[in-house]
Amino acid sequence: MQLTKELPVTLSHLFETVHHTRKLKKGTFLFQEGMPADELYIVQNGIVQLSKIIPDGRELTLRMCSSGDFLGEINLFSPASKYLLSGRVIENGEVAVIMKSELEEKLSLNLPLAFELIQWMNQQYLKTQTKFRDLVLHGKKGALYSTLIRISNSYGIKTNKGIIIDLPLTNQELANFCGTSREVVNRLLSELRKSEIISIDKGMITIHDIHFLRREIDCEDCPIEICKVN
């Protein structure tokens, strides 16, 4: 099994517990909220979107998981656990499947691996915490600006015209990241385009003034490892 680039070196030992691999097909679910959480996954290629359906029916996207990302970790050492989020495939690919019981046994016997996994999980927690901070403190506009910054850190390509987000996203998908409606995102994006902060061509967003977005949400210059969507 080839080591994916994002996992720390020690966590590469997770591959020793891979049970099998599974193909990912765009539009399907790897798992859904409420299902028994018997498996964990390492993305080999493709993209899986982790999201939560909130009571009013809106979808809140928490992470975009690509090559090297580990999914399902919050269910470790939780008896009779169920998935708290849904994992929807948005780009074809493949995941390595790890049985939860086998990994728990390995972690109980390998303290260095357990320690590094705890460190990695803490980083994921910090990502989620800072995202919710932006959602709560800066409202819908701040949520969109924060999302654009995070996506640019994960999928941005710097050019002489600005930062091109190399991930086609619909306005509804952006709204899901912000926990708001597509209509609100439409209006906010239109305002940014009129101000020439961004431009959009065939679904690809280019950010021309990333500093404007950062100023508007009082960006705290978090490490880029935390200010991402994956």
LINCOR-V346784 format. One record per pair of residues at least 12 apart in sequence whose C-alpha atoms are under 6 Angstrom apart, sorted by the first residue. I is the first residue (numbers start at 0). J is the second residue. D is the distance in Angstrom with one decimal. If there is no record, write none. Layout:
BEGIN
i:I j:J d:D
i:I j:J d:D
END
This chain:
BEGIN
i:3 j:67 d:4.7
i:4 j:67 d:5.8
i:5 j:67 d:4.7
i:6 j:67 d:5.7
i:17 j:96 d:5.6
i:17 j:97 d:4.7
i:18 j:96 d:5.7
i:18 j:97 d:5.4
i:19 j:96 d:5.4
i:20 j:94 d:5.6
i:20 j:95 d:4.3
i:20 j:96 d:5.4
i:21 j:93 d:5.5
i:21 j:94 d:5.4
i:22 j:92 d:6.0
i:22 j:93 d:4.4
i:23 j:91 d:5.2
i:23 j:92 d:4.8
i:23 j:93 d:5.1
i:24 j:91 d:4.8
i:25 j:88 d:4.9
i:25 j:89 d:4.9
i:25 j:90 d:5.0
i:25 j:91 d:5.0
i:26 j:88 d:5.5
i:26 j:89 d:5.9
i:27 j:87 d:5.9
i:27 j:88 d:5.6
i:28 j:86 d:5.6
i:28 j:87 d:4.3
i:28 j:88 d:5.8
i:29 j:86 d:5.3
i:29 j:87 d:6.0
i:30 j:85 d:5.7
i:30 j:86 d:5.3
i:31 j:85 d:4.1
i:32 j:82 d:5.0
i:32 j:83 d:5.1
i:32 j:84 d:4.8
i:32 j:85 d:4.8
i:33 j:81 d:5.3
i:33 j:82 d:5.3
i:34 j:81 d:5.3
i:34 j:82 d:5.7
i:35 j:81 d:4.3
i:36 j:80 d:5.6
i:36 j:81 d:4.6
i:36 j:82 d:5.2
i:37 j:99 d:5.3
i:38 j:97 d:5.7
i:38 j:98 d:4.7
i:38 j:99 d:5.1
i:39 j:70 d:5.8
i:39 j:71 d:4.9
i:39 j:96 d:6.0
i:39 j:97 d:5.1
i:40 j:69 d:5.7
i:40 j:70 d:5.0
i:40 j:95 d:5.5
i:40 j:96 d:4.8
i:40 j:97 d:5.9
i:41 j:68 d:5.6
i:41 j:69 d:4.5
i:41 j:94 d:5.5
i:41 j:95 d:5.1
i:42 j:65 d:5.9
i:42 j:66 d:5.0
i:42 j:67 d:5.4
i:42 j:68 d:5.5
i:42 j:94 d:4.4
i:43 j:66 d:4.9
i:43 j:93 d:5.4
i:43 j:94 d:5.1
i:44 j:66 d:4.8
i:44 j:92 d:4.8
i:44 j:93 d:5.5
i:45 j:65 d:5.9
i:45 j:90 d:4.9
i:45 j:91 d:5.0
i:45 j:92 d:3.9
i:46 j:64 d:5.5
i:46 j:65 d:4.6
i:46 j:89 d:5.7
i:46 j:90 d:4.9
i:47 j:63 d:5.9
i:47 j:64 d:5.0
i:47 j:86 d:5.9
i:47 j:87 d:5.5
i:47 j:88 d:4.5
i:47 j:89 d:5.9
i:48 j:62 d:5.9
i:48 j:63 d:4.6
i:48 j:86 d:5.4
i:48 j:87 d:5.2
i:49 j:61 d:5.7
i:49 j:62 d:5.1
i:49 j:85 d:5.6
i:49 j:86 d:4.7
i:50 j:84 d:5.5
i:50 j:85 d:5.4
i:51 j:84 d:5.2
i:58 j:175 d:5.2
i:59 j:175 d:4.8
i:59 j:176 d:5.5
i:59 j:178 d:4.9
i:60 j:175 d:5.3
i:60 j:176 d:4.5
i:62 j:228 d:5.1
i:62 j:229 d:5.3
i:63 j:228 d:5.6
i:63 j:229 d:4.7
i:64 j:229 d:5.0
i:126 j:225 d:4.8
i:141 j:216 d:5.7
i:142 j:177 d:5.2
i:143 j:177 d:5.9
i:144 j:212 d:5.6
i:149 j:226 d:5.3
i:149 j:227 d:4.3
i:149 j:228 d:5.6
i:150 j:228 d:5.8
i:151 j:164 d:5.6
i:152 j:227 d:5.7
i:153 j:227 d:5.5
i:161 j:206 d:5.5
i:161 j:207 d:4.4
i:162 j:205 d:5.4
i:162 j:206 d:5.1
i:163 j:204 d:6.0
i:163 j:205 d:4.2
i:164 j:204 d:5.5
i:167 j:202 d:5.3
i:167 j:203 d:5.3
i:196 j:208 d:5.2
END
